[in-house]
Structure formats: structure tokens, C-alpha cells
Amino acid sequence: MVFQEASYLRGTSGDSVTQTEGPITLSEGAPVILNCTYQTSYSAPFLFWYVQYPNKAPQLLLKSSIENQRTEHQGFQADLLMSDSSFHLQKPSVQMSDSAVYYCALRDTDPAWPRR
């Protein structure tokens, strides 16, 4: 299976998100960590992970906004660590169905996301 990451994103305000370059090839059952670090002038930013499956639009996977808060969904988890400006995505055991492109994103305000 292949995990593909966007390597670099920059906003118009100079804020940026940097991810480990992909693709990453893993065997089923292996652990994965997708790195995401960010730079921002915001004191309480919102961080997001999106996933884009083949031939599908990107969709929200995880979001967080409080320091050291762990967020989890579909076996994935991420901790927003403002101390080192990171929001790494991890899963202890990947499945073939996890093959996709993963994007880390940043913004200053919380958009109105539909509730799960």
C-alpha cells in the first residue's frame, strides 16, 4: 500500500505547513507516522488532516485546536503539540484501504464543519 503526502503548503499570510515527502510504501499491518510541522503567527491555530482516496475528493480525517490534545478517527490519531509545532498523523496498523494521499492543513479559525 502507498501513502502519499503533499510536501509543502504555504498560506498567503506567510503561515506554512511542511510534511514528509512521499510516497511511503508499507506492508499491511505495519505502523505509519506521517510528519506535519507548521509555522504560524496565530496563538491558537486549528490543524487538520485530510485524506484523498483514489478518484475521490479530499475529506476531513482529523482536526485539533488545543495544545497536546489527541484526536482519533478510523484508527488514526494525531497530537497537536504547540511546543514543537507538530501535528503528526499515526496509525499502529495500516490496512490496504488506507492507501491514499494525506494532507496536513492549518488555519486561524475553525470553519463550520458538519458534525459527525
N, C-alpha and C positions, 0 to 999 in steps of 0.2 A: 504494500500500500504506500501511497505517496502523500505527504503533507507538503503543501506549497505555501510559502509565506510571501506577502508583499515585503520588499526590503526597506522602503523608506517612504514616509509620508510627511509633508510639511504644510501647515496651515498658513493663511495669509498674514496672520499676526506674528509669525516667526516661531510659533509653537511647533513642535515636531514629535514624531513617533518613529522609532527605529526598531526593526525586527531582524532576527537572524535570517540570513538569506537561505532560501530553499532551492530546490526541493529536498525533502528529507524522506528517505525510503526506510520503512520499518517492516518487521515481521509482525503478524497478528499476535497479540498478547504482550508485545513489548511496551515499555513505558515511553512517553514522549513529553518533552518540555519545549514549548515554543517561546522564545525570549521576546520580550517587549520592554523597551525603555523609552522614556519620554522626557521632553523638556517643555516647560510651560511657565508662564508668569502668573497663572491662576493659583490661588491658595488652596482651593478645594476642587480640583478637576474631576470630571467624570471620565472613566476609562471603559472601553468596550472591546470585546472580541466578537467579530463577525465570522461566519463560515459561509463559503460558497461551494455547494456541491456541483458536480458536473452538469452543465446545461440548465442550471438554476440561478435565480437571483441571490445575491448575498442576503443572509438573515442574521439577526442578532442571536448570539450564543450566550454571552455573559456581559454584565456591566457591574461597576462598583464605583463608589464615591467616598468611602470612609477609610481612613488610614488603617492598614492591617486587616481590613475586612476580607474574609474569604467568601467567594461566591461560587456556586456549583450549579451545573446543569448538564444532563446527559452524560454523567460520568466525568466531565471536565471540571476543573477547578482553577481558580486564579486568586492570588492575593494582591491587593493594591498596597504596595509598600512605598509610601511617600518619602520615607527616609532614604531610599536609593532610587527613587523614580522608576519603579518597575511594576509590571503587571503581567508576569509570566503565566502562560497557559500550560496546564499539565493534565495528563491522564495516565493512571497507572497501568492500564492495559488497553491498547488500541484495538479496534476492530476494522475489518475491511470497509465497513460502511462509513468510517471516519475519514476516508480518503477525500480530500477537498483542499480548497485554498482558504487560508485563515488570515484575517486582517485584524490588526490592533488599531484602535482609533481613540482619539481624545477630543473632548470639547469642554467648554467652560460651564455650560448649563445643561440641565437634564431635559432632553426632548421628551415629548409626550408619547412614550412607548405604550403600545397595547399591553394590558395586563395578561399574564399567563394564567 
